[in-house]
Amino acid sequence: MRKQLETQATVEHDPIWTRQLAAELKQQGVPIQGLLAKAGIQARVLNTERARIRFAKSAAFFEAASEATNDPLLGFRFGQTRDTEDAGILGYVGLSSATLGDAAKNMCRYRKVANEAVELQLRDFDATGRMRWWFQIPAAAPIRQFREFSATNYVRSMRQCSGRNLRPKSLCFMHPRNSSIAEFERFFGCPVTFGESKNQLVWKLEDLKTPLLTANNRLLSVLRGYCEDTLSRRKETPPTLIEQVERQIADRLAKGEAKLETVASELGLSSRTLSRRLSAMETSFNTILDELRKALATRYLKESGLNVTEISYLLGYTEVSTFAHAFKRWTGTTPGAFRAAHEPPVKG
């Protein structure tokens, strides 16, 4: 099962941000060769013209960089330093759009040109201002830094293009965080919550009509033609059934709704059919649920300051004792002992 989950993250992207972060870290004197190797990235491939690498590797590099620099806000800070032009063709698509709302729709339409892993949902966008996004990688894969980077960089870009200090109505992230939240709220200018069932940014409806100072319909027309041609030639890899089940479970864990029947219904299948199809893939719903909880639990204990009760809740356990028992079964130790063993050394 673990091998199957590890081979899911095959979708690729243009590593523009990974390349820029590596360059910035190198300029600061941070040894990046070890970080790239840790993420499974070859420097020569990263710096090749028109390079495309697995998105999961870029996400892993952001996490490794955060750990190496002892900066838990690395993605958030990095996102505040990148200009819209740095994003390549997708950035220019946004720049050339007429309004903030148009930019969101165009970037949603052509997102796969730059990153095959990103999913952007604008359901009822004109009526609600809601944008939901996620990435096609295993739900337990570490992605906190890149997720915070992407939201920060997007809002900065819209401010830059409009010449206005736009403030979303609200923002929430799936990953947990119980520190530095005030810094996020100061930058975004709205309530920011973590440990939610989705990544979602909500714009005020009046802001969707904000004109962009960089609008260029002629350039946008040319870019659209290029993007349409690229999409038509690129074969999109749909998520596997295991990935779909894992994503549905991740979305429902904290609400206690990660049930076979619920997930099967969401996927348009009966419980029996879903179980049969997973069995043919040499796994089961309960195995996926257990593996995901284990991966998230170890990550939360190592990366966040959340207490055991909070982690238990996020994983869908109604009793801390049930979580502690499961954790002992997974690792042979208690959550407290595991956290103590993985605390970073104190720098003298």
N, C-alpha and C positions, 0 to 999 in steps of 0.2 A: 504493500500500500504506500509506504513512504517513497519508494522509487517512482511509483506512478505519479504521486503529487509533485515530486521534484521535476518530472519531465513535462509538466503541464505548461510551464512558463516559457514558451517558445516564441511568443510574439515579439517582433522587433520594432525598433524605432531609430530615428535620427538622433544620435547622442550629443546634440548641440550643448545641452546644459551640463552633461557629464564632462565634456571636453573643456568647457569654460570653468567649471568648478575645479577640475584638475589643474588647469593653468593658474588659477588664482591661488590655490593651495601651494603650488610649486613656487610662485612668486613670494609667498609668505615664508618660504623655507621649510614647508612640510614635506617629508619624503613621501612621494605619491606612488612609487613603484610597488611598494608593499600593499598599499590600499587597493590599487588596481588589481593586483594579483589576488588579493583576498576576495574581490568581487568577481573574479574570473574574467577580467578584461585585459586584453593585450594592448599595450600602448601604441604599437604600430598600426593596429586595426582601428583604434579609437581616432587616430589622427589621419586616417586615410580619407581622401576626398569622397564624398557621398557614402560615408560609412554607415552601416546599419548594424546594430548589435541587439541582443536580447534586452528587453526593457528591464527584466528582473535584475540584470547585472548592474544597470545604472542605479536602480533603487538601492541595491546592496552597497554600491559605492558611496552614495549619499550617507547611508547609515555608518559605514566604516569611517568616513571623513568626520562625522559628528563625534564618533567615539575617539578617534585619534586626536582631535583638537579639543576634546572635553567641552564641546559646545552643543548642548541639547537643543539649541535654537538655530543650528546651522542652516537648515533649509529655509526657515522663516527669514533669517537675516540675508541670506544669499538672494532670495526672491525680491528683496527691496533694492537690490543693486543692479538688476538686469533691465535693460531697455527693451522696448517692444521689438525694435529692429534685430535684436539678438536672437529672436526666435525663428529666424529663417522665413521660409515662404508663408507659414501659417501666421506668423507675426504680421507680415505685410498684408495678408488677407484681412486681418483685423483692422490694421491701420487704414486700409483703403475703404472700409465700410462706411456707410452714411451715418449711422447712429450706434449707440451702445447695444441696443437690441439687435440690430442688423449684424454687428460684429459677432455677437454670441451665436447667432444662427449660422453665419458663414463658417465660423470656426468649428461649430458642431458638425456641419456638413462635410468639411474637409479635414477633420482631425486626423483621420487615418493616413493622410499623406505624410504627416510627420511622425505619428506614433500609433502603431497598430494596437497597442495595449489599452489606450485610453477610450473610455466610454463616457459620453456626455448626453444627458437626457434633459430635454427642454419641454416636457409635457406641460401643456397649459401655460407656457412661458409668458405669453402676452397678457394672460389674465391674472397670473400669480407672481411673476418675476422669479420663479424658482428654477434653479439650475442644480441638477444632481450629477455627480461624476464618480467614477471608480475606474480601477485598472484591472485588466485581464491577467492577473497573476494569482497564485494561491492566496487565499484570504489570510493565511497565517504568515505570509512572507513579510519581512520588515519593510515598511514603506512610509513610516511616519514623516521622515525628513522630506522626501520628495512630495508627499501629499501636502505638507505645509508650504513647501516651496511653490507648488503649482498654484494654490489659491492666492498666496501673497503676490506672486509675480503677475497673475491675471488682473487683480485689482489695481496694482501699481500701473500696469499697462493701460487700463481703461482711464485712469486718472491722467496719465501722460498724454493719451490721445485726445482727451476731451478738454484738457486744461482746467479741470475742476476737481476738487477734493471729494470725489464721490464716496459715499458711505453706504455699504449694503444695509439691508434691513436686519439681516441675521446671517450667521454662519455656523455650521456645525461639522464636526469631524467624527469619523468612526473610531479612530484610535483614542486611547485614554491619555489624559494629561492633567495633572493637578498642580502644576507650577507654572509661573510666568504667564498665566492667562491674562493678567492685566495688560501685559505688553501687546498681546494679540488684539485686545479690545481697543487699545489706544491707536494701533495702526489701522485697523479696519473701521473703527468708529461705530461699532455695533456689538451686541451681545455675541460672544463666541463660546460654544460649548463643545465638549469632547465626550467620547465614549457613547456616541449616538448610534442609531441603526443605519445611518447613511451619511455621506458627505454631501452637504447641500449649502448653497449660497443663495440668498433671496435678495433681489434688487427691489427698490421701490419702483412702482409702476411708472411714475413720472420720469424716473431716471433712464428708463429704456429708450426714451425719445431724445436723450441728450445727443446733440450732433458732435461728431468727431472732427477735430480741426484738421486731421490728416486725410479726410475723405477724398478719394480719387476714383471716380466711377470707371474711367478709361483703364487705369491700372488694374482695378478689381476685375474688369471683364477679361483682361489678359490672364490674370492669375487664376480665375475660375476655369478658363479653358485648359490651362496647364494641369490644374488639380483634377478636373474631370477626366482628362486623358490618363493621368497617373493612376487614379482609382480604377479606371476601366481595365488597366493592364495588370493591376496588382490583385492577386488572389487572396481574399480575406480568409483567415483561418477561424472558423467558428469555435466557441468554447466547447470543450468536451463535456459529457454528461457529468463527470465527477466535478469539474470546475463549476458547472451550473448548480449542482447540489450544494457544493461547498459555499458558494456565494449566497444562496438562499438561506443556508444555516447561519452564516455570519451575520446576515441582516436581521435575524430573528433571535439570536442567542439571549441578549439582555432582556428581551421581552418575554422570555420563557415560551416562545412559540416555535422553537426548532423541532418540530414533530414531523415524522414521516408523512403523515396524511396531509399536513399543511404544505410541505414542500412539493409533494407529488401533485397536489391540486394546482399549485402555482406554475408548475411545469407542464400542465395539461395532461397529466398521466394519472392512472389509478395507483394506489399504494402497491398493489401486487405487481403491476407492470414495472414500476420504478425499481422495486426490490429485485425483480427478475433481471432487469437490464444491468443493474449494479453487480449482481451475482455473476453475470457473464463477464464482467470486467474484473472479477476476482476481488470484490470488495462488497461493502454493505453500507446502508445508511448509518447505522450505529458506529461502524468503524470510522467513517468519514467524520462523524460528530466527535468521536473520542479523540481522533488524531488532531482535529482542529482545536479542540479545547486544550489539549496538551501543549500544542505549539503556542497558542495564545497565552496560556498560563505562564509558561517559562519566559516568554518575551515580556509580559507585563511585570513579572517579578524582577527581571534584570533591568528593564528600561524605564519603568515608571515608579513614582513614589506612592502609588495606590496601595492602600492597606489590603489585607487578605479578604476582609469582608467585601470591599468594593470589587475586587477581582472576582470573587465568588459570584457576585451579582451579575457582572458583565458576561460571565461564562454561562449564565442561566441556571445556576444552582440556588435553590431556595434555602439551603442550610450550609453554613461554613464547614460543618463537620463532614458533609457529603463531598464537598470539594477537596478537603484535606485528605480524605480517604482515597479519592480518585488520584490525587497528586502523588500520594505515597505509592499507589499501584503503578503509576507511570514512571516514577523516578527513584523510588526506594527511599525517599526522604520527605521531610515535611516542607511546606511552602516557606516557613521561616528560616529553616536551615539552608534551603536552596538559595534564598535571597542573600543570606549572610555570606555564603560561599562565593557568590558572584558579585559582591560589592567591589567597585573599583578601588585600587590601592590609594591611600591618602598620600598626596604629594607633599613632600617636606619643603 
